[in-house]
Amino acid sequence: MDRPPGSYEVITRETIDEVKSRIDIVDVIGDFVTLKRSGQNYKALSPFTNEKTASFYVVPSKGIFKDFSSGKGGDGITFVMEHEGMSYVEVIRYMAKKYGVEVKEEAISEDQHVQESDRDSLYIVMNYAKEHYKDLLNNSEEGKSIGLSYFRERGFNDRTIEKFELGYSLNEWDSFCKKALRAGYSDEMLEKAGLIIKKDPGKMYDRFRGRVIFPVHNLAGKVIAFGARILTKEKDQPKYINSPETEIYRKGHVLYGMFQAKNAIRREDFCYLVEGYTDVISLHLADVDNVVSSSGTALTDEQIKLLRRFTENITVLFDGDAAGIKAALRGIDLVLKGGLNVRIVLLPDAEDPDSFSRKRGSAEFRQYLKDHTQDFISFKIDLYAKDASHDPIKKAEAIRDIVTSISLIPDPIKRSVYIQETGQLLKMPESVLVTELNKIVISERRKKEQDRSREESRAPSVTIEDIEPVTKTDMASIVQRQERESMRLLLNYAESHYDDQRLVDFMLTELDDVEFTNPVYREIHQRFREGAQVGTVVDTFYFMEHGSDAVKQEVADLTTSRYEASKHWSEKYHIHFPNEKDLLHDLAYTNVLRLKFRLIQKLTEDNLQQMKQAANEDDLEKYFTIHEQLKGAEKDLASLLGIVVPK
């Protein structure tokens, strides 16, 4: 349940532990990203950046993910927090619902109470509004006679109405506002959520009045916005109104129906893209669940990135009238540019997916989709054939338009395949099409370079005084790199044996006198020391439970490898690559020496700086003595490492 306003309760530690014990990181991340197995691990395109090669890894054995593209990493809870912008408490509630864990809460004092953030409060008030509109649809006289009747006329059954959590808003100025204020929600938060509109001081009214309500969900199933359709024919009112953008809702980043469709999209490995809310629901009624909508607006780059997380295959459904065809042509190029494979279904004139599916019935509609799906080249050729067949100029323009669309495809292999197909369909030499393609690609590249040059020319000039001097070696960074390697070895091989002891025992003993300079590595090292003192096994899971956010990300980074040698080298070609674990003895010993060597060098560098600033002869003598001692230690360590150092 959502926390009621004014409550002072927190989730119990037992509930949190129970939720964490049930988390399957592949299952959790798989709700948001299509994962593909890669050996013992899984990988995918980064859900945080727009990349073309998979660099997002999930390591089930360690319960972590690592995104090499954005640098993010952590456990399943961290992922949902990063991806969905949820708070820690929200993620625990989400996971509890997912895994069927009862959420138990305990009271805390008012002094201990921490106010919910705006984001948390927005989710709570949006959920309240959703339940309010659902209740009105099903239980109020106006909701049943107007809203429910409308849905029934469109063939929406109870299961579908509940699946999409449809609702109704009364045709009154402020009925929702008054009820929400009585329930304890502030007018400030209601306005931030876009649920009410303030005019003059003290005057407020509902944004949605006398309309059927379509809640918009994020990937985790939380309501973040509403779309509302008017059912009367008032000329001064728009047919649809939508929630304004808020802290939790950015229209161009969301696709309606994605929460309900994501599993079907993954299963079918393609997605239907339609225009409106009712189009999505009508396709679900026809047992086509892998469908989403851009909510009546032009498709955006962010929406294409969202689709690409689940599939690279998009089939766009367009109305068969002139407006639908024009929209199809715009949509094709944008989807192609996003790196997706696009196919088209053009419906008969004057039909949209909603009306056509109801008219034909489920089975016939699905068969129509199957029979009338075209790749974008065939679609464009058929479209232009009517006008260009006897007009050489129009035919040339049509060919150039098709090649322009192909030029937008980022993958050169796909471009080549489409050029071949176009040549065969148009009975044109492939070389001619390739020449035209190259002209377009080169022209576009030059345009980008010119735009970049113009941007650079507008940038403020940099003078010599603005540039900080760069030293040949940044000893602090060198030391931290060596500290990082020490922690990498500990995290990956702590329980492995070094001679007759565990590697963790060897390294902790050897590094007992070392003070780590990087705070994250210092925390990791300290956790290992504390664990050794009380007999606790400190590993990846331990850090995901007890570490700070910075430590969790660093641990994920240090324990996830992006590359691994193929088994074919040893199994097929009999070429042996030594496993790092086989070299652990030398690696651990050398690492300890190198870390101490670098620390000595840094101390020497710091001491020299102090020597330069010595105020009197006694201070100078003191620093000189320290310098001699440090140089002696440096020489001893260098000898063990086989390094020659200058005197």
GUVODO-743874 format. One line per 10 residues: number of its first residue (from 1); their letters; for each residue x, y, z of C-alpha. Coordinates in Angstrom, 2 decimals, decimal comma. Last residue first. Example, Ala and Ser with C-alpha at 12.3 -4.5 7.8 and 13.67 -1.06 7.14 Angstrom:
// GUVODO-743874
2	SA	13,67:-1,06:7,14; 12,30:-4,50:7,80 .
END
This chain:
// GUVODO-743874
647	KPVVIGLLSA	69,67:8,50:-7,92; 67,62:7,46:-10,94; 65,55:4,29:-10,61; 66,23:0,91:-12,24; 63,36:-1,52:-11,81; 63,75:-5,25:-11,20; 60,79:-5,29:-8,81; 62,84:-6,41:-5,81; 65,55:-3,87:-6,70; 62,95:-1,12:-7,11 .
637	LDKEAGKLQE	61,64:-1,90:-3,62; 65,10:-1,51:-2,09; 65,84:1,67:-4,07; 62,54:3,26:-3,06; 63,22:2,47:0,59; 66,63:4,17:0,35; 65,11:7,13:-1,49; 62,55:7,50:1,31; 65,22:7,48:4,00; 67,35:10,03:2,17 .
627	HITFYKELDD	64,33:12,29:1,64; 63,35:12,07:5,29; 66,86:13,22:6,26; 66,63:16,12:3,77; 63,24:17,11:5,15; 64,66:17,34:8,68; 67,79:19,22:7,55; 65,64:21,78:5,71; 63,43:22,21:8,77; 66,51:22,87:10,91 .
617	ENAAQKMQQL	67,95:25,30:8,32; 64,89:27,54:8,31; 61,55:28,21:6,57; 61,47:25,13:4,35; 59,26:25,75:1,30; 61,41:23,86:-1,17; 61,77:21,00:1,30; 57,97:20,79:1,56; 57,74:20,24:-2,19; 60,50:17,66:-2,00 .
607	NDETLKQILR	58,62:15,82:0,76; 55,49:15,59:-1,40; 57,50:14,05:-4,27; 59,20:11,60:-1,93; 55,84:10,65:-0,40; 54,51:10,05:-3,90; 57,49:7,87:-4,80; 57,12:5,90:-1,59; 53,44:5,36:-2,38; 54,36:4,16:-5,87 .
597	FKLRLVNTYA	56,84:1,61:-4,48; 54,37:0,47:-1,84; 51,75:-0,16:-4,53; 54,31:-1,84:-6,80; 55,50:-4,21:-4,06; 51,96:-5,25:-3,12; 51,07:-5,73:-6,78; 54,14:-7,85:-7,44; 53,27:-10,27:-4,64; 49,62:-10,52:-5,69 .
587	LDHLLDKENP	50,37:-10,98:-9,38; 53,17:-13,49:-8,85; 51,05:-15,80:-6,71; 47,91:-15,21:-8,77; 49,37:-16,41:-12,05; 47,08:-19,45:-12,35; 44,11:-17,27:-11,34; 44,85:-14,99:-14,28; 44,29:-17,96:-16,56; 47,19:-18,71:-18,90 .
577	FHIHYKESWH	46,12:-18,65:-22,54; 46,77:-21,95:-24,27; 46,51:-22,38:-28,03; 45,13:-25,82:-28,83; 43,29:-24,50:-31,92; 39,89:-26,07:-31,25; 39,62:-26,44:-27,48; 42,26:-23,91:-26,40; 41,63:-21,00:-28,76; 38,03:-22,09:-29,37 .
567	KSAEYRSTTL	37,14:-21,34:-25,76; 37,08:-17,66:-26,70; 39,09:-15,31:-24,50; 37,00:-13,00:-22,33; 36,01:-9,37:-22,69; 33,89:-6,89:-20,71; 35,06:-8,12:-17,33; 32,95:-7,38:-14,29; 34,43:-7,56:-10,77; 36,18:-4,18:-10,70 .
557	DAVEQKVADS	33,28:-2,25:-12,24; 30,62:-3,79:-10,02; 32,83:-3,09:-6,99; 33,25:0,53:-8,15; 29,50:1,02:-8,52; 28,74:-0,52:-5,13; 31,52:1,53:-3,48; 30,14:4,80:-4,83; 26,62:3,90:-3,65; 27,96:3,07:-0,18 .
547	GHEMFYFTDV	28,61:-0,55:0,69; 26,62:-2,82:3,01; 24,39:-5,04:0,86; 26,06:-4,71:-2,55; 29,38:-4,86:-0,70; 28,54:-8,17:0,95; 27,26:-9,63:-2,33; 30,58:-8,82:-3,99; 32,60:-10,51:-1,26; 33,52:-10,15:2,42 .
537	VTGVQAGERF	33,28:-13,42:4,33; 32,91:-12,49:8,00; 35,43:-13,92:10,49; 35,30:-11,02:12,95; 38,78:-9,55:12,30; 38,89:-10,63:8,64; 35,60:-8,85:7,96; 36,85:-5,63:9,52; 39,99:-5,72:7,37; 37,99:-6,45:4,20 .
527	RQHIERYVPN	35,63:-3,59:5,00; 38,62:-1,26:5,58; 40,05:-2,12:2,14; 36,72:-1,37:0,45; 36,41:1,93:2,35; 39,98:2,97:1,48; 39,35:2,04:-2,15; 36,40:4,44:-2,17; 38,28:7,16:-0,27; 41,30:7,09:-2,65 .
517	TFEVDDLETL	44,54:7,71:-0,69; 44,85:4,26:0,86; 46,89:4,17:4,08; 49,34:1,26:3,91; 50,82:-0,25:7,10; 48,61:-3,35:7,03; 49,15:-3,80:3,31; 51,27:-6,96:3,61; 49,00:-8,50:6,23; 45,83:-7,56:4,38 .
507	MFDVLRQDDY	47,32:-8,93:1,15; 48,29:-12,31:2,59; 45,04:-12,80:4,52; 42,93:-11,90:1,47; 44,97:-14,28:-0,70; 44,07:-17,15:1,57; 46,97:-19,04:3,12; 49,33:-21,93:2,35; 50,85:-20,55:-0,86; 48,26:-17,92:-1,91 .
497	HSEAYNLLLR	44,86:-19,60:-1,89; 41,74:-18,11:-3,43; 39,22:-16,63:-0,97; 40,00:-12,99:-1,81; 40,32:-13,67:-5,56; 37,99:-11,26:-7,38; 37,46:-8,54:-4,78; 41,02:-8,71:-3,42; 42,63:-8,64:-6,87; 40,50:-5,68:-7,94 .
487	MSEREQRQVI	41,24:-3,89:-4,66; 44,99:-4,09:-5,27; 44,52:-2,99:-8,89; 42,60:0,08:-7,73; 45,34:0,99:-5,28; 47,79:0,83:-8,19; 45,62:3,18:-10,22; 45,31:5,42:-7,17; 49,10:5,66:-6,83; 49,46:6,61:-10,50 .
477	SAMDTKTVPE	46,74:9,24:-10,12; 48,53:10,83:-7,14; 51,84:10,68:-9,03; 50,56:12,78:-11,91; 53,49:12,29:-14,24; 54,78:14,56:-16,98; 53,16:17,57:-15,38; 50,49:19,56:-17,19; 50,42:23,33:-16,79; 46,91:24,77:-16,51 .
467	IDEITVSPAR	45,56:26,39:-19,65; 43,59:29,60:-19,22; 46,71:31,81:-19,26; 47,58:30,47:-22,72; 44,34:31,90:-23,99; 41,21:29,99:-24,97; 38,78:31,48:-27,45; 35,09:31,37:-26,64; 33,09:28,91:-28,77; 31,28:30,40:-31,76 .
457	SEERSRDQEK	33,95:29,14:-34,16; 33,59:25,67:-32,66; 29,87:25,64:-33,35; 30,43:26,78:-36,92; 33,05:24,08:-37,40; 30,67:21,44:-36,04; 27,93:22,57:-38,42; 30,41:22,42:-41,30; 31,49:18,92:-40,26; 27,86:17,81:-40,04 .
447	KRRESIVIKN	27,17:19,19:-43,52; 30,24:17,46:-44,88; 29,04:14,12:-43,47; 25,59:14,65:-44,97; 27,08:15,35:-48,39; 29,35:12,30:-48,11; 26,42:10,04:-47,20; 24,22:11,47:-49,97; 26,90:11,18:-52,64; 27,78:7,66:-51,46 .
437	LETVLVSEPM	24,16:6,56:-51,80; 23,94:7,98:-55,33; 27,05:6,06:-56,35; 25,74:2,91:-54,67; 22,43:3,25:-56,54; 24,20:3,54:-59,89; 26,48:0,59:-59,05; 23,46:-1,59:-58,22; 22,28:-1,35:-61,83; 18,51:-0,81:-61,90 .
427	KLLQGTEQIY	15,69:-3,33:-62,21; 13,63:-1,41:-59,63; 13,05:-4,47:-57,43; 16,54:-5,89:-58,01; 18,33:-2,57:-57,45; 16,30:-1,90:-54,31; 17,20:-5,31:-52,89; 20,90:-4,76:-53,53; 20,75:-1,29:-51,93; 18,93:-2,78:-48,94 .
417	VSRKIPDPIL	21,68:-5,36:-48,43; 24,41:-2,71:-48,67; 22,69:-0,44:-46,16; 22,33:-3,38:-43,78; 26,08:-4,00:-44,01; 26,83:-0,29:-43,47; 24,84:-0,20:-40,16; 23,78:3,40:-39,40; 20,71:3,33:-41,67; 20,06:6,92:-42,76 .
407	SISTVIDRIA	21,53:6,30:-46,23; 18,72:3,80:-46,90; 16,15:6,58:-46,52; 18,08:8,75:-48,96; 18,24:5,81:-51,39; 14,44:5,59:-51,33; 14,07:9,35:-51,88; 16,57:9,29:-54,77; 14,62:6,49:-56,42; 11,37:8,45:-56,07 .
397	EAKKIPDHSA	12,95:11,60:-57,46; 14,29:9,66:-60,45; 10,82:8,19:-61,04; 9,26:11,63:-60,81; 11,64:12,90:-63,49; 11,16:9,85:-65,69; 7,33:10,17:-65,63; 5,45:7,09:-66,83; 5,71:4,91:-63,69; 6,17:7,84:-61,30 .
387	DKAYLDIKFS	2,70:8,48:-59,93; 1,37:4,99:-59,25; 4,82:3,48:-58,73; 5,62:5,95:-55,96; 3,64:4,17:-53,26; 4,52:0,68:-54,42; 8,22:1,58:-54,43; 7,92:3,20:-50,99; 6,22:0,18:-49,44; 8,58:-2,27:-51,11 .
377	IFDQTHDKLY	11,53:-0,35:-49,70; 9,97:-0,04:-46,22; 9,55:-3,78:-45,81; 5,96:-4,85:-46,20; 3,35:-6,37:-43,85; 0,05:-6,93:-45,62; -0,51:-10,68:-45,18; 0,43:-10,92:-41,49; -1,45:-7,80:-40,47; -4,50:-9,00:-42,42 .
367	QRFEASGRKR	-4,30:-12,39:-40,70; -4,32:-10,69:-37,31; -7,40:-8,69:-38,33; -9,21:-11,79:-39,60; -8,64:-13,63:-36,32; -9,56:-10,73:-34,03; -12,67:-9,35:-35,74; -12,88:-7,40:-39,03; -14,82:-4,33:-37,89; -13,35:-4,13:-34,41 .
357	SFSDPDEADP	-9,80:-4,50:-35,76; -10,43:-1,89:-38,45; -11,92:0,72:-36,11; -9,04:0,55:-33,60; -6,20:0,08:-36,09; -7,39:3,07:-38,17; -9,55:2,96:-41,27; -10,48:5,73:-43,71; -8,48:4,11:-46,56; -7,45:0,51:-45,93 .
347	LLVIRVNLGG	-4,59:-0,08:-43,46; -0,93:0,32:-44,41; 1,32:-2,16:-42,60; 4,99:-1,16:-42,68; 8,31:-2,75:-41,72; 11,27:-1,16:-39,95; 14,55:-2,64:-38,79; 15,90:-0,33:-36,10; 19,13:1,70:-36,11; 17,62:4,95:-34,86 .
337	KLVLDIGRLA	18,07:6,47:-38,31; 15,77:3,78:-39,68; 13,10:4,68:-37,11; 13,29:8,38:-38,03; 13,19:7,66:-41,76; 10,16:5,41:-41,53; 8,17:7,75:-39,28; 8,15:10,64:-41,73; 7,00:8,44:-44,64; 4,36:6,78:-42,49 .
327	AKIGAADGDF	3,01:10,14:-41,32; 2,49:11,19:-44,94; 0,74:7,88:-45,63; -1,56:8,36:-42,65; -2,43:11,91:-43,69; -3,23:10,73:-47,24; -5,56:7,98:-46,02; -4,59:4,36:-45,37; -4,07:4,73:-41,63; -0,67:3,57:-40,47 .
317	LVTINETFRR	0,64:0,55:-38,58; 4,41:0,53:-38,04; 6,23:-2,80:-37,68; 9,39:-2,46:-35,61; 12,24:-4,96:-35,26; 15,26:-4,07:-33,11; 13,68:-5,38:-29,94; 13,39:-4,71:-26,20; 15,93:-1,99:-25,47; 15,48:-0,68:-29,00 .
307	LLKIQEDTLA	11,95:0,44:-28,21; 13,24:2,82:-25,52; 15,89:4,20:-27,87; 13,14:4,85:-30,43; 11,14:6,70:-27,77; 14,19:8,83:-26,98; 14,69:9,72:-30,65; 11,10:10,94:-30,85; 8,03:9,66:-32,71; 5,63:12,39:-33,78 .
297	TGSSSVVNDV	2,67:12,75:-31,45; -0,60:10,87:-31,04; 0,37:8,90:-27,97; 3,54:7,33:-29,43; 1,76:4,01:-29,11; 2,79:0,48:-28,20; 2,00:-3,05:-29,43; 3,24:-6,55:-28,62; -0,10:-7,70:-27,16; -1,93:-8,69:-30,34 .
287	DALHLSIVDT	-4,75:-10,84:-28,96; -7,43:-8,85:-30,88; -8,44:-7,19:-27,60; -4,78:-6,24:-27,18; -4,96:-4,65:-30,64; -7,98:-2,61:-29,53; -6,11:-1,41:-26,43; -3,19:-0,07:-28,45; -5,42:1,64:-31,01; -7,49:3,11:-28,17 .
277	YGEVLYCFDE	-4,45:4,95:-26,81; -3,36:6,39:-30,15; -0,79:6,21:-32,97; 0,38:2,66:-33,57; 3,74:0,86:-33,38; 3,76:-2,93:-33,58; 6,77:-4,52:-31,89; 9,16:-7,30:-32,77; 11,09:-10,03:-30,96; 7,90:-12,07:-30,36 .
267	RRIANKAQFM	8,85:-12,95:-26,77; 10,59:-9,65:-26,04; 7,68:-7,69:-27,45; 5,22:-9,86:-25,49; 7,10:-9,17:-22,25; 7,24:-5,42:-22,90; 3,59:-4,97:-23,93; 1,72:-4,02:-20,72; 4,49:-1,69:-19,51; 5,02:-0,37:-23,05 .
257	GYLVHGKRYI	1,34:0,53:-23,44; 1,90:4,23:-24,10; 5,47:4,99:-25,06; 7,45:7,39:-22,89; 10,58:9,52:-23,40; 8,97:12,24:-25,54; 6,28:12,83:-22,91; 8,63:13,48:-20,03; 6,91:12,40:-16,83; 8,39:11,99:-13,32 .
247	ETEPSNIYKP	9,51:15,57:-12,68; 6,52:16,82:-14,62; 5,47:17,29:-18,23; 1,83:18,30:-18,60; -0,81:15,59:-18,39; -2,74:15,05:-21,59; -5,81:16,44:-23,31; -7,71:14,69:-26,07; -10,68:15,80:-28,22; -9,87:19,46:-27,67 .
237	QDKEKTLIRA	-12,66:21,66:-26,28; -14,17:24,76:-27,95; -16,32:22,72:-30,30; -18,04:20,72:-27,57; -19,01:17,36:-29,03; -19,25:15,29:-25,83; -17,08:12,26:-25,09; -13,83:14,03:-24,14; -10,72:11,87:-24,09; -8,14:12,03:-21,27 .
227	GFAIVKGALN	-4,48:11,00:-21,24; -2,90:10,62:-17,84; 0,62:10,71:-16,43; 3,21:8,87:-14,30; 1,33:5,76:-13,20; 3,77:3,15:-11,87; 4,05:-0,12:-13,79; 7,84:-0,51:-13,57; 8,25:0,41:-17,23; 6,39:3,70:-16,69 .
217	HVPFIVRGRF	2,63:3,82:-16,89; 0,25:6,22:-18,67; -3,30:6,20:-17,29; -6,11:6,54:-19,89; -9,06:8,50:-18,47; -12,54:8,96:-19,94; -13,55:12,60:-19,81; -16,04:14,87:-18,05; -13,35:16,97:-16,38; -9,58:16,47:-16,36 .
207	RDYMKGPDKK	-7,48:19,49:-15,28; -9,50:19,92:-12,10; -10,04:23,45:-10,77; -8,32:25,86:-8,42; -9,06:29,38:-7,18; -7,37:30,33:-3,91; -5,04:32,81:-5,56; -6,16:33,30:-9,18; -5,74:30,55:-11,73; -4,51:27,23:-10,40 .
197	IILGAKELME	-4,86:24,09:-12,50; -5,26:20,62:-11,00; -3,89:17,17:-11,81; -0,60:18,34:-13,35; 1,44:16,51:-10,70; 3,02:19,79:-9,64; -0,50:21,23:-9,24; -1,58:18,38:-6,98; 1,67:18,78:-5,03; 1,05:22,49:-4,40 .
187	DSYGARLAKK	-2,64:21,88:-3,58; -1,46:19,62:-0,77; -2,74:16,06:-0,37; -4,47:15,34:2,95; -7,50:13,31:1,88; -9,68:16,43:2,13; -7,38:18,11:-0,41; -7,73:15,11:-2,74; -11,54:15,17:-2,47; -11,77:18,90:-3,18 .
177	CFSDWENLSY	-9,43:18,71:-6,17; -11,24:15,69:-7,63; -14,64:17,42:-7,50; -13,29:20,72:-8,81; -15,03:21,83:-11,98; -17,51:19,00:-12,47; -17,96:16,65:-15,43; -16,69:13,71:-13,40; -13,43:12,05:-14,42; -13,44:8,44:-15,68 .
167	GLEFKEITRD	-11,06:5,51:-15,47; -8,97:2,91:-17,28; -6,53:0,74:-15,35; -4,97:-0,66:-18,57; -5,34:-4,28:-17,42; -8,52:-3,45:-15,50; -10,33:-2,17:-18,59; -8,88:-5,09:-20,56; -10,20:-7,70:-18,12; -13,59:-5,99:-17,87 .
157	NFGRERFYSL	-14,11:-6,02:-21,65; -13,50:-3,20:-24,13; -15,73:-3,64:-27,19; -15,72:-0,01:-28,31; -19,34:0,34:-27,22; -18,36:-1,11:-23,84; -15,72:1,59:-23,38; -18,26:4,33:-24,12; -20,83:2,76:-21,78; -18,22:2,66:-19,00 .
147	GISKGEESNN	-17,56:6,37:-19,38; -21,09:7,69:-19,81; -23,62:5,67:-17,80; -21,08:3,99:-15,53; -19,03:7,10:-14,76; -22,07:9,32:-14,32; -23,72:6,86:-11,90; -20,49:6,42:-9,94; -19,13:2,93:-9,15; -17,06:1,58:-12,03 .
137	LLDKYHEKAY	-15,77:4,67:-13,78; -15,66:6,76:-10,60; -13,61:4,11:-8,79; -11,10:3,94:-11,63; -10,75:7,76:-11,61; -10,04:7,81:-7,86; -7,64:4,87:-8,05; -5,65:6,67:-10,75; -5,69:9,93:-8,77; -4,28:8,21:-5,68 .
127	NMVIYLSDRD	-1,58:6,56:-7,80; -0,68:9,97:-9,21; -0,53:11,39:-5,65; 1,88:8,68:-4,51; 4,13:8,88:-7,57; 4,30:12,67:-7,19; 5,14:12,34:-3,49; 8,12:10,11:-4,24; 9,39:12,61:-6,82; 8,86:15,55:-4,51 .
117	SEQVHQDESI	10,90:13,79:-1,83; 9,14:12,20:1,11; 9,84:13,96:4,37; 12,17:12,19:6,79; 10,67:11,08:10,09; 13,15:10,53:12,89; 11,97:13,57:14,87; 8,37:12,44:14,43; 9,22:9,13:16,06; 9,15:5,89:14,10 .
107	AEEKVEVGYK	6,38:3,38:13,55; 7,06:0,05:11,91; 6,12:-1,25:8,49; 5,62:-4,69:7,00; 5,51:-5,17:3,25; 4,29:-8,67:2,40; 6,58:-10,23:-0,20; 4,96:-11,42:-3,43; 8,07:-11,24:-5,60; 7,01:-8,36:-7,86 .
97	KAMYRIVEVY	5,10:-6,56:-5,11; 8,09:-6,71:-2,78; 10,37:-5,59:-5,62; 8,25:-2,47:-6,24; 8,06:-1,72:-2,52; 11,84:-2,09:-2,17; 12,31:0,07:-5,28; 10,11:2,81:-3,84; 12,07:2,78:-0,58; 15,38:3,21:-2,43 .
87	SMGEHEMVFT	14,00:6,14:-4,43; 12,94:5,64:-8,02; 14,49:7,29:-11,07; 13,39:4,39:-13,28; 16,76:3,37:-14,71; 19,06:4,48:-11,90; 16,86:3,28:-9,01; 15,97:0,11:-10,94; 19,65:-0,61:-11,54; 20,72:0,11:-7,95 .
77	IGDGGKGSSF	18,12:-2,37:-6,68; 19,35:-5,06:-9,06; 22,99:-4,60:-8,03; 25,63:-2,08:-9,03; 27,07:-0,41:-12,11; 27,02:2,79:-14,15; 30,00:3,71:-16,34; 27,76:4,96:-19,15; 29,00:2,69:-21,96; 30,68:0,08:-19,77 .
67	DKFIGKSPVV	27,36:-0,70:-18,10; 28,02:-3,17:-15,29; 25,43:-5,34:-13,58; 25,68:-7,27:-10,33; 24,37:-10,35:-8,53; 27,80:-12,00:-8,42; 26,90:-15,29:-10,10; 24,25:-13,49:-12,17; 26,77:-11,20:-13,92; 24,82:-8,73:-16,08 .
57	YFSATKENTF	26,69:-6,83:-18,79; 25,87:-3,69:-20,80; 28,39:-3,08:-23,58; 26,34:-4,21:-26,58; 27,40:-2,42:-29,75; 25,34:0,38:-31,37; 25,07:2,76:-28,44; 22,41:5,26:-27,42; 23,11:5,57:-23,70; 21,44:4,52:-20,43 .
47	PSLAKYNQGS	19,71:1,30:-21,52; 23,08:0,04:-22,82; 22,66:-2,61:-25,48; 22,55:-6,06:-23,93; 24,67:-8,70:-22,20; 24,22:-11,77:-20,06; 26,71:-13,88:-18,12; 27,91:-17,48:-17,94; 28,74:-17,48:-21,65; 26,97:-14,52:-23,25 .
37	RKLTVFDGIV	23,21:-14,91:-22,82; 21,09:-12,17:-24,33; 19,21:-9,64:-22,22; 16,26:-7,57:-23,45; 16,12:-4,63:-21,04; 13,49:-3,36:-18,59; 11,85:-6,45:-17,10; 15,05:-8,39:-17,85; 16,81:-6,22:-15,26; 14,77:-7,81:-12,47 .
27	DVIDIRSKVE	14,77:-11,39:-13,80; 18,51:-11,31:-14,49; 19,12:-9,80:-11,03; 17,11:-12,49:-9,25; 15,94:-10,81:-6,05; 14,45:-13,13:-3,45; 16,95:-12,54:-0,62; 16,75:-8,79:-1,17; 12,99:-8,78:-0,59; 13,31:-10,81:2,63 .
17	DITERTIVEY	16,08:-8,53:3,91; 13,96:-5,43:3,21; 10,94:-6,97:4,93; 12,99:-7,94:7,99; 14,51:-4,42:8,16; 11,00:-3,02:8,55; 9,57:-0,51:6,07; 9,05:2,90:7,63; 6,09:4,53:9,33; 5,29:8,12:10,18 .
7	SGPPRDM	2,03:8,75:8,33; 1,01:12,32:7,52; -0,30:11,47:4,05; -1,03:7,76:3,59; 1,92:5,53:2,60; 1,08:3,59:-0,54; 0,00:0,00:0,00 .
END
